[in-house]
Amino acid sequence: ALSATYSKSFLQTRGYVDAVAKRIIVPVFGLYQGYANQVSLTYSFTDKSSKAAKVTVQTAQFDHPPFNNPNVIQARTTAQLSYDYILVASSNSNNSPTIIDTDGALRWVGFDGVQNHYCALYQNGIYHFAGTKLVRMELYGEVKVLADYASQGVVGFHHNIDPGKYGMIVDANTKSYVASVHFEVDAAGRILKKWNLAEIVRGAMIAGGDDPSGFVRKSNGNNSFASPSDWAHDNAVTYRKSDDSIIISSRENFVICIDYDTGAIKWILGDTTKAWYQYPSLRKYALTVPAGSIAPAGQHSVSITHDDHLLLLDNGTPSAHQTPAGVRRGYAAGRKYRLDLKARTATEVWTFDNNKSVLSAFRSSIYEDDAFNYLVDYAVARNPDGSTRAEILGLSASGQKVFDYSYPSPMGFVAYRSIPIHLENLAFPFRTDGQLANISARAEVKTGDNVGIAGFVVSGAAPKKLVFRGLGPSLQVNGQPVAGRLMDPEIELFDSSSQRLQLNDNYKDGAAAAEITQAGLAPTDDREAAIAMQLAPGDYTVILRGVNQTTGIGLVEIFDISPAADARLANLSARAFSSTGDKVLISGVILGGNMSTRLMFRALGPELKAQGVADAEDDTLLTLFDAEGTKIAANDDWGQALNAAEIEATGIAPRDSRESAILMQAVSGTYTCVAGGKSDGGVVLLEVYQFD
């Protein structure tokens, strides 16, 4: 069921809390039209008590044809389906877009007076475009213009807003090219990455000895899709995590995959009777489609499924502005392909062709919600009399059709595409600021300069409550104790003037033992150390060493237990002796929030030696892994990185060319950094910087 939670501060900033009148206004959305809606309310208080209430909200009829009167081809069955709500990318009125439920009931409409179908639900808000401007509509009734991309040469947007690696991918028309330029933007509308497919394909054709002038065409000033300038007609983009790539659907030509960072072409899938296949420079990228599989033509809505396959809606439509134009099929079909990039094949492993009964030559979509739960949208399904309808249907994991509704759609924009969405357990505010939350460092703890050291900065206008832990006896890998672990760790906390603020050996002996336990951060071994302390903004250092100069593999951790405070952790660092195997320096970083942010990781050694650390590593190496253990980046010498110029532009590039750095756009989650060197061992300083 639809549900939302509002924080007190969220309501207060909007004037919804009147302490004098003892009144709280709670925004409610998703109500049924013309109905006595029963709304359940629960008020939660700081003393952990709560109060429940129910109110009835009577709504009037809302005239929003055709969604308030669907043609029910098949009513919703009792079959299990992973989604209950559908965002319909409609532009048939100024109340665009539209949300319906799987019973076909109208539940929400756009209210900012903008009529277009380029939309998405992202971070609890509806994003769409008004000319060159990106607009966010809140489900509860607010509107905000986030960005205007006219200064980027954009003259308008088209088709989709799709999920990207770090944010949303939007499709732009520019002064130079029609429907072949894409931006990735974050929740605030800031541009994170750009891809110009026209220039990518043009460059590949020239490098391969072909003349691109007859294939890739610049804008002639007419940016309509009827213009010959519409050489590609890109209509959807998706990100594939398994190989860090972007997959673009070009209706005119093919499905093309490019490297996320470099834009280099990886492969092309499409109808080989179309014009693109006539060029050897492009043909060499073609994936083979085995017998029994069908290559897509004029496709839409590319996405990656839970089993890492490529899913799309194959419209079976030839090119409009390229010759030869390719095949024309008399039906539309959802197709899923298994991609084998070693064998260079794309094998169709699942098809929904609806008995080849529906011709929808343009637009349309198919998406997977949970595994094998699908939503199909035929945007321009042709009726026997030649008129067109929009048809939206759901398929369960068992392959059953769960519902099927249709709507008159004379221009094809009533349901350009439909996306399964979730309106359960929404929270306002949706935390959108990416911030460093926790850091840990595991390494061999020695003595003298070779103890474990973690540094950090508390920035902002308020104090921040943190918990520090020094572990050793409890360290395990794959359920087995780590050999050579530090058996009796102690930690010390220092401020920027090197004044010791706290020392702890056994956490239970500390004054904050109860608070640490209540926070769920009590060590599992009584010999391990922990400190809880509220710190004012400033620079701090935590030192992990063994009691009585003992040595071994230890772990130092810093936890932020006050994420809502007007302060944040910044510039995290860990310094320790790093060698090989279990004795390498391993650092974990947790990025909180839900907005992407730029992070830079540095591994320093030669710079330490220049500062007098005799055992410092001479040549560092840096490897970064995600929460699933997948390697996502690596660097030896920072100047050899693909984005070395960006690293240098930060102003904190390593001073020595032998040192390592990784600069990347990061989303919330856990990252593991392995910092070592080319020798048998040495002291390494690992640092993490955040750039807003």
Secondary structure as GFF3:
##gff-version 3
##sequence-region A 1 692
A	DSSP	beta_strand	4	6	.	.	.	ID=ss1
A	DSSP	alpha_helix	8	13	.	.	.	ID=ss2
A	DSSP	beta_strand	17	18	.	.	.	ID=ss3
A	DSSP	beta_strand	23	24	.	.	.	ID=ss4
A	DSSP	beta_strand	36	44	.	.	.	ID=ss5
A	DSSP	beta_strand	50	58	.	.	.	ID=ss6
A	DSSP	beta_strand	71	74	.	.	.	ID=ss7
A	DSSP	beta_strand	85	88	.	.	.	ID=ss8
A	DSSP	beta_strand	98	101	.	.	.	ID=ss9
A	DSSP	beta_strand	106	109	.	.	.	ID=ss10
A	DSSP	beta_strand	119	122	.	.	.	ID=ss11
A	DSSP	beta_strand	125	130	.	.	.	ID=ss12
A	DSSP	beta_strand	133	138	.	.	.	ID=ss13
A	DSSP	beta_strand	143	148	.	.	.	ID=ss14
A	DSSP	three_ten_helix	150	152	.	.	.	ID=ss15
A	DSSP	beta_strand	154	163	.	.	.	ID=ss16
A	DSSP	beta_strand	168	174	.	.	.	ID=ss17
A	DSSP	beta_strand	181	185	.	.	.	ID=ss18
A	DSSP	beta_strand	191	196	.	.	.	ID=ss19
A	DSSP	alpha_helix	197	207	.	.	.	ID=ss20
A	DSSP	three_ten_helix	212	214	.	.	.	ID=ss21
A	DSSP	beta_strand	234	240	.	.	.	ID=ss22
A	DSSP	three_ten_helix	241	243	.	.	.	ID=ss23
A	DSSP	beta_strand	245	250	.	.	.	ID=ss24
A	DSSP	beta_strand	254	259	.	.	.	ID=ss25
A	DSSP	beta_strand	265	269	.	.	.	ID=ss26
A	DSSP	three_ten_helix	275	278	.	.	.	ID=ss27
A	DSSP	alpha_helix	280	283	.	.	.	ID=ss28
A	DSSP	beta_strand	300	304	.	.	.	ID=ss29
A	DSSP	beta_strand	310	314	.	.	.	ID=ss30
A	DSSP	beta_strand	333	340	.	.	.	ID=ss31
A	DSSP	beta_strand	345	352	.	.	.	ID=ss32
A	DSSP	three_ten_helix	354	356	.	.	.	ID=ss33
A	DSSP	beta_strand	365	368	.	.	.	ID=ss34
A	DSSP	beta_strand	374	382	.	.	.	ID=ss35
A	DSSP	beta_strand	388	395	.	.	.	ID=ss36
A	DSSP	beta_strand	401	408	.	.	.	ID=ss37
A	DSSP	beta_strand	418	421	.	.	.	ID=ss38
A	DSSP	beta_strand	426	428	.	.	.	ID=ss39
A	DSSP	beta_strand	435	445	.	.	.	ID=ss40
A	DSSP	three_ten_helix	448	450	.	.	.	ID=ss41
A	DSSP	beta_strand	452	460	.	.	.	ID=ss42
A	DSSP	beta_strand	464	471	.	.	.	ID=ss43
A	DSSP	beta_strand	476	477	.	.	.	ID=ss44
A	DSSP	beta_strand	480	481	.	.	.	ID=ss45
A	DSSP	beta_strand	489	495	.	.	.	ID=ss46
A	DSSP	beta_strand	500	504	.	.	.	ID=ss47
A	DSSP	three_ten_helix	507	509	.	.	.	ID=ss48
A	DSSP	alpha_helix	513	518	.	.	.	ID=ss49
A	DSSP	beta_strand	529	535	.	.	.	ID=ss50
A	DSSP	beta_strand	538	546	.	.	.	ID=ss51
A	DSSP	three_ten_helix	547	549	.	.	.	ID=ss52
A	DSSP	beta_strand	552	560	.	.	.	ID=ss53
A	DSSP	beta_strand	567	578	.	.	.	ID=ss54
A	DSSP	three_ten_helix	581	583	.	.	.	ID=ss55
A	DSSP	beta_strand	585	592	.	.	.	ID=ss56
A	DSSP	beta_strand	597	604	.	.	.	ID=ss57
A	DSSP	alpha_helix	606	610	.	.	.	ID=ss58
A	DSSP	beta_strand	620	625	.	.	.	ID=ss59
A	DSSP	beta_strand	631	635	.	.	.	ID=ss60
A	DSSP	three_ten_helix	638	640	.	.	.	ID=ss61
A	DSSP	alpha_helix	644	649	.	.	.	ID=ss62
A	DSSP	beta_strand	660	666	.	.	.	ID=ss63
A	DSSP	beta_strand	669	677	.	.	.	ID=ss64
A	DSSP	beta_strand	682	691	.	.	.	ID=ss65
###
